[in-house]
Amino acid sequence: MPVSVQFIDGINEEVSGISLRRRRDSGTNLVVLLFEDLEALKGGRSFTNKIDTLSLRDQEGEIKVIPSGMKFFFADDEHDLAKAECSFELRTQAELERVMRFLHRYADAYGFEFQSN
């Protein structure tokens, strides 16, 4: 199974950046995926398909996450999407380990490099 990220089943999204964070107040791990474009928003798809989960797919199977936040940033004309950020929390060590395996596969497949800040 190819590595993919999907808001709508069968429509792959292209991740432009990945950020891993930890909430200071709770210690919960947070994943932020950055998108320069969202296929799910094109052609009215977001109005005909409910977008409330994010699917991360690889050879181990599918991880379904519920985004805890979604931010949209628009270009100067306020009609063109400049970028979007989707964040979700990982509450257990097992969730963190599984998502990290997915992220490493995604990084390998699409030429990302991990950098620590």
Rosetta constraint file for C-alpha pairs under 8 A:
AtomPair CA 1 CA 57 HARMONIC 7.53 0.50
AtomPair CA 1 CA 58 HARMONIC 5.63 0.50
AtomPair CA 1 CA 59 HARMONIC 5.00 0.50
AtomPair CA 1 CA 61 HARMONIC 7.92 0.50
AtomPair CA 2 CA 57 HARMONIC 7.30 0.50
AtomPair CA 2 CA 58 HARMONIC 5.76 0.50
AtomPair CA 2 CA 59 HARMONIC 6.93 0.50
AtomPair CA 3 CA 56 HARMONIC 7.58 0.50
AtomPair CA 3 CA 57 HARMONIC 5.42 0.50
AtomPair CA 3 CA 58 HARMONIC 4.42 0.50
AtomPair CA 3 CA 59 HARMONIC 7.31 0.50
AtomPair CA 3 CA 102 HARMONIC 7.85 0.50
AtomPair CA 3 CA 105 HARMONIC 6.97 0.50
AtomPair CA 3 CA 106 HARMONIC 5.95 0.50
AtomPair CA 3 CA 109 HARMONIC 7.26 0.50
AtomPair CA 4 CA 12 HARMONIC 6.10 0.50
AtomPair CA 4 CA 13 HARMONIC 7.32 0.50
AtomPair CA 4 CA 55 HARMONIC 7.93 0.50
AtomPair CA 4 CA 56 HARMONIC 5.93 0.50
AtomPair CA 4 CA 57 HARMONIC 5.15 0.50
AtomPair CA 4 CA 58 HARMONIC 6.71 0.50
AtomPair CA 4 CA 106 HARMONIC 7.43 0.50
AtomPair CA 5 CA 12 HARMONIC 5.70 0.50
AtomPair CA 5 CA 13 HARMONIC 5.53 0.50
AtomPair CA 5 CA 14 HARMONIC 7.31 0.50
AtomPair CA 5 CA 15 HARMONIC 7.70 0.50
AtomPair CA 5 CA 54 HARMONIC 7.16 0.50
AtomPair CA 5 CA 55 HARMONIC 5.72 0.50
AtomPair CA 5 CA 56 HARMONIC 4.79 0.50
AtomPair CA 5 CA 57 HARMONIC 6.45 0.50
AtomPair CA 6 CA 10 HARMONIC 7.07 0.50
AtomPair CA 6 CA 11 HARMONIC 5.84 0.50
AtomPair CA 6 CA 12 HARMONIC 4.98 0.50
AtomPair CA 6 CA 13 HARMONIC 5.67 0.50
AtomPair CA 6 CA 54 HARMONIC 5.84 0.50
AtomPair CA 6 CA 55 HARMONIC 5.08 0.50
AtomPair CA 6 CA 56 HARMONIC 6.67 0.50
AtomPair CA 7 CA 11 HARMONIC 7.31 0.50
AtomPair CA 7 CA 12 HARMONIC 7.80 0.50
AtomPair CA 7 CA 13 HARMONIC 7.60 0.50
AtomPair CA 7 CA 40 HARMONIC 6.48 0.50
AtomPair CA 7 CA 51 HARMONIC 6.05 0.50
AtomPair CA 7 CA 52 HARMONIC 7.67 0.50
AtomPair CA 7 CA 53 HARMONIC 6.26 0.50
AtomPair CA 7 CA 54 HARMONIC 4.79 0.50
AtomPair CA 7 CA 55 HARMONIC 6.31 0.50
AtomPair CA 8 CA 12 HARMONIC 7.88 0.50
AtomPair CA 8 CA 40 HARMONIC 6.35 0.50
AtomPair CA 8 CA 49 HARMONIC 7.09 0.50
AtomPair CA 8 CA 51 HARMONIC 6.75 0.50
AtomPair CA 8 CA 54 HARMONIC 7.83 0.50
AtomPair CA 9 CA 55 HARMONIC 7.94 0.50
AtomPair CA 11 CA 39 HARMONIC 6.95 0.50
AtomPair CA 11 CA 40 HARMONIC 7.12 0.50
AtomPair CA 12 CA 39 HARMONIC 7.32 0.50
AtomPair CA 13 CA 35 HARMONIC 7.92 0.50
AtomPair CA 13 CA 37 HARMONIC 7.99 0.50
AtomPair CA 13 CA 38 HARMONIC 6.26 0.50
AtomPair CA 13 CA 39 HARMONIC 6.10 0.50
AtomPair CA 13 CA 40 HARMONIC 7.75 0.50
AtomPair CA 14 CA 35 HARMONIC 6.58 0.50
AtomPair CA 14 CA 36 HARMONIC 7.99 0.50
AtomPair CA 14 CA 37 HARMONIC 7.48 0.50
AtomPair CA 14 CA 38 HARMONIC 7.64 0.50
AtomPair CA 15 CA 33 HARMONIC 6.49 0.50
AtomPair CA 15 CA 34 HARMONIC 5.80 0.50
AtomPair CA 15 CA 35 HARMONIC 5.06 0.50
AtomPair CA 15 CA 36 HARMONIC 7.61 0.50
AtomPair CA 16 CA 33 HARMONIC 7.63 0.50
AtomPair CA 16 CA 34 HARMONIC 5.41 0.50
AtomPair CA 16 CA 35 HARMONIC 5.13 0.50
AtomPair CA 16 CA 36 HARMONIC 6.27 0.50
AtomPair CA 17 CA 33 HARMONIC 5.94 0.50
AtomPair CA 17 CA 34 HARMONIC 4.79 0.50
AtomPair CA 17 CA 35 HARMONIC 6.97 0.50
AtomPair CA 18 CA 31 HARMONIC 7.26 0.50
AtomPair CA 18 CA 32 HARMONIC 5.81 0.50
AtomPair CA 18 CA 33 HARMONIC 4.78 0.50
AtomPair CA 18 CA 34 HARMONIC 6.13 0.50
AtomPair CA 19 CA 31 HARMONIC 5.90 0.50
AtomPair CA 19 CA 32 HARMONIC 5.01 0.50
AtomPair CA 19 CA 33 HARMONIC 6.51 0.50
AtomPair CA 20 CA 29 HARMONIC 7.27 0.50
AtomPair CA 20 CA 30 HARMONIC 5.87 0.50
AtomPair CA 20 CA 31 HARMONIC 4.80 0.50
AtomPair CA 20 CA 32 HARMONIC 6.36 0.50
AtomPair CA 21 CA 29 HARMONIC 5.84 0.50
AtomPair CA 21 CA 30 HARMONIC 4.98 0.50
AtomPair CA 21 CA 31 HARMONIC 6.35 0.50
AtomPair CA 21 CA 32 HARMONIC 7.85 0.50
AtomPair CA 22 CA 27 HARMONIC 5.61 0.50
AtomPair CA 22 CA 28 HARMONIC 5.56 0.50
AtomPair CA 22 CA 29 HARMONIC 4.44 0.50
AtomPair CA 22 CA 30 HARMONIC 5.68 0.50
AtomPair CA 23 CA 27 HARMONIC 4.93 0.50
AtomPair CA 23 CA 28 HARMONIC 5.31 0.50
AtomPair CA 23 CA 29 HARMONIC 6.40 0.50
AtomPair CA 23 CA 30 HARMONIC 7.04 0.50
AtomPair CA 24 CA 28 HARMONIC 7.90 0.50
AtomPair CA 28 CA 89 HARMONIC 6.72 0.50
AtomPair CA 28 CA 90 HARMONIC 6.46 0.50
AtomPair CA 28 CA 91 HARMONIC 5.79 0.50
AtomPair CA 29 CA 89 HARMONIC 5.77 0.50
AtomPair CA 29 CA 90 HARMONIC 5.19 0.50
AtomPair CA 29 CA 91 HARMONIC 6.68 0.50
AtomPair CA 29 CA 96 HARMONIC 7.47 0.50
AtomPair CA 30 CA 87 HARMONIC 6.72 0.50
AtomPair CA 30 CA 88 HARMONIC 5.75 0.50
AtomPair CA 30 CA 89 HARMONIC 4.54 0.50
AtomPair CA 30 CA 90 HARMONIC 6.12 0.50
AtomPair CA 31 CA 87 HARMONIC 5.48 0.50
AtomPair CA 31 CA 88 HARMONIC 5.49 0.50
AtomPair CA 31 CA 89 HARMONIC 6.36 0.50
AtomPair CA 31 CA 90 HARMONIC 7.64 0.50
AtomPair CA 32 CA 85 HARMONIC 6.42 0.50
AtomPair CA 32 CA 86 HARMONIC 5.58 0.50
AtomPair CA 32 CA 87 HARMONIC 4.27 0.50
AtomPair CA 32 CA 88 HARMONIC 6.73 0.50
AtomPair CA 33 CA 85 HARMONIC 5.69 0.50
AtomPair CA 33 CA 86 HARMONIC 5.22 0.50
AtomPair CA 33 CA 87 HARMONIC 6.29 0.50
AtomPair CA 34 CA 83 HARMONIC 7.07 0.50
AtomPair CA 34 CA 84 HARMONIC 5.81 0.50
AtomPair CA 34 CA 85 HARMONIC 4.68 0.50
AtomPair CA 34 CA 86 HARMONIC 6.57 0.50
AtomPair CA 35 CA 83 HARMONIC 5.49 0.50
AtomPair CA 35 CA 84 HARMONIC 5.09 0.50
AtomPair CA 35 CA 85 HARMONIC 6.36 0.50
AtomPair CA 36 CA 81 HARMONIC 7.57 0.50
AtomPair CA 36 CA 82 HARMONIC 6.06 0.50
AtomPair CA 36 CA 83 HARMONIC 4.28 0.50
AtomPair CA 36 CA 84 HARMONIC 6.40 0.50
AtomPair CA 37 CA 81 HARMONIC 6.82 0.50
AtomPair CA 37 CA 82 HARMONIC 7.30 0.50
AtomPair CA 37 CA 83 HARMONIC 6.24 0.50
AtomPair CA 37 CA 84 HARMONIC 7.36 0.50
AtomPair CA 38 CA 42 HARMONIC 7.12 0.50
AtomPair CA 38 CA 84 HARMONIC 7.80 0.50
AtomPair CA 40 CA 45 HARMONIC 5.70 0.50
AtomPair CA 40 CA 46 HARMONIC 5.82 0.50
AtomPair CA 41 CA 45 HARMONIC 5.66 0.50
AtomPair CA 41 CA 46 HARMONIC 5.18 0.50
AtomPair CA 42 CA 46 HARMONIC 7.54 0.50
AtomPair CA 44 CA 48 HARMONIC 6.71 0.50
AtomPair CA 45 CA 49 HARMONIC 5.85 0.50
AtomPair CA 46 CA 50 HARMONIC 6.47 0.50
AtomPair CA 46 CA 51 HARMONIC 6.61 0.50
AtomPair CA 52 CA 66 HARMONIC 6.36 0.50
AtomPair CA 52 CA 67 HARMONIC 7.14 0.50
AtomPair CA 53 CA 64 HARMONIC 6.46 0.50
AtomPair CA 53 CA 65 HARMONIC 5.62 0.50
AtomPair CA 53 CA 66 HARMONIC 4.66 0.50
AtomPair CA 53 CA 67 HARMONIC 6.41 0.50
AtomPair CA 54 CA 64 HARMONIC 5.72 0.50
AtomPair CA 54 CA 65 HARMONIC 5.26 0.50
AtomPair CA 54 CA 66 HARMONIC 6.24 0.50
AtomPair CA 54 CA 67 HARMONIC 6.91 0.50
AtomPair CA 55 CA 62 HARMONIC 6.46 0.50
AtomPair CA 55 CA 63 HARMONIC 5.66 0.50
AtomPair CA 55 CA 64 HARMONIC 4.69 0.50
AtomPair CA 55 CA 65 HARMONIC 6.50 0.50
AtomPair CA 56 CA 62 HARMONIC 5.65 0.50
AtomPair CA 56 CA 63 HARMONIC 5.01 0.50
AtomPair CA 56 CA 64 HARMONIC 6.47 0.50
AtomPair CA 56 CA 102 HARMONIC 7.41 0.50
AtomPair CA 57 CA 61 HARMONIC 5.73 0.50
AtomPair CA 57 CA 62 HARMONIC 4.44 0.50
AtomPair CA 57 CA 63 HARMONIC 6.32 0.50
AtomPair CA 57 CA 102 HARMONIC 7.64 0.50
AtomPair CA 58 CA 62 HARMONIC 6.53 0.50
AtomPair CA 58 CA 102 HARMONIC 6.61 0.50
AtomPair CA 58 CA 105 HARMONIC 7.67 0.50
AtomPair CA 63 CA 99 HARMONIC 7.83 0.50
AtomPair CA 65 CA 88 HARMONIC 6.98 0.50
AtomPair CA 66 CA 88 HARMONIC 6.56 0.50
AtomPair CA 67 CA 86 HARMONIC 6.41 0.50
AtomPair CA 67 CA 87 HARMONIC 5.54 0.50
AtomPair CA 67 CA 88 HARMONIC 4.59 0.50
AtomPair CA 67 CA 89 HARMONIC 7.67 0.50
AtomPair CA 68 CA 86 HARMONIC 7.81 0.50
AtomPair CA 68 CA 87 HARMONIC 5.72 0.50
AtomPair CA 68 CA 88 HARMONIC 4.89 0.50
AtomPair CA 68 CA 89 HARMONIC 6.78 0.50
AtomPair CA 69 CA 85 HARMONIC 7.86 0.50
AtomPair CA 69 CA 86 HARMONIC 5.83 0.50
AtomPair CA 69 CA 87 HARMONIC 5.10 0.50
AtomPair CA 69 CA 88 HARMONIC 6.77 0.50
AtomPair CA 70 CA 84 HARMONIC 7.16 0.50
AtomPair CA 70 CA 85 HARMONIC 5.61 0.50
AtomPair CA 70 CA 86 HARMONIC 4.56 0.50
AtomPair CA 70 CA 87 HARMONIC 6.39 0.50
AtomPair CA 71 CA 84 HARMONIC 5.52 0.50
AtomPair CA 71 CA 85 HARMONIC 5.08 0.50
AtomPair CA 71 CA 86 HARMONIC 6.61 0.50
AtomPair CA 72 CA 81 HARMONIC 7.12 0.50
AtomPair CA 72 CA 82 HARMONIC 7.82 0.50
AtomPair CA 72 CA 83 HARMONIC 6.19 0.50
AtomPair CA 72 CA 84 HARMONIC 4.49 0.50
AtomPair CA 72 CA 85 HARMONIC 6.60 0.50
AtomPair CA 73 CA 81 HARMONIC 6.10 0.50
AtomPair CA 73 CA 82 HARMONIC 5.45 0.50
AtomPair CA 73 CA 83 HARMONIC 5.23 0.50
AtomPair CA 73 CA 84 HARMONIC 5.97 0.50
AtomPair CA 74 CA 78 HARMONIC 5.08 0.50
AtomPair CA 74 CA 79 HARMONIC 6.53 0.50
AtomPair CA 74 CA 80 HARMONIC 5.62 0.50
AtomPair CA 74 CA 81 HARMONIC 4.44 0.50
AtomPair CA 74 CA 82 HARMONIC 4.73 0.50
AtomPair CA 74 CA 83 HARMONIC 6.86 0.50
AtomPair CA 75 CA 79 HARMONIC 6.96 0.50
AtomPair CA 75 CA 80 HARMONIC 5.45 0.50
AtomPair CA 75 CA 81 HARMONIC 6.00 0.50
AtomPair CA 75 CA 82 HARMONIC 5.10 0.50
AtomPair CA 76 CA 80 HARMONIC 7.99 0.50
AtomPair CA 90 CA 95 HARMONIC 5.75 0.50
AtomPair CA 90 CA 96 HARMONIC 5.74 0.50
AtomPair CA 91 CA 95 HARMONIC 6.85 0.50
AtomPair CA 91 CA 96 HARMONIC 7.60 0.50
AtomPair CA 92 CA 96 HARMONIC 6.36 0.50
AtomPair CA 93 CA 97 HARMONIC 6.13 0.50
AtomPair CA 94 CA 98 HARMONIC 6.19 0.50
AtomPair CA 95 CA 99 HARMONIC 6.10 0.50
AtomPair CA 96 CA 100 HARMONIC 5.97 0.50
AtomPair CA 97 CA 101 HARMONIC 6.30 0.50
AtomPair CA 98 CA 102 HARMONIC 6.43 0.50
AtomPair CA 99 CA 103 HARMONIC 6.07 0.50
AtomPair CA 100 CA 104 HARMONIC 6.10 0.50
AtomPair CA 101 CA 105 HARMONIC 6.33 0.50
AtomPair CA 102 CA 106 HARMONIC 6.12 0.50
AtomPair CA 103 CA 107 HARMONIC 5.96 0.50
AtomPair CA 104 CA 108 HARMONIC 6.13 0.50
AtomPair CA 105 CA 109 HARMONIC 6.07 0.50
AtomPair CA 106 CA 110 HARMONIC 6.05 0.50
AtomPair CA 106 CA 112 HARMONIC 7.76 0.50
AtomPair CA 107 CA 111 HARMONIC 5.50 0.50
AtomPair CA 107 CA 112 HARMONIC 4.35 0.50
AtomPair CA 107 CA 113 HARMONIC 6.51 0.50
AtomPair CA 107 CA 114 HARMONIC 7.96 0.50
AtomPair CA 108 CA 112 HARMONIC 6.46 0.50
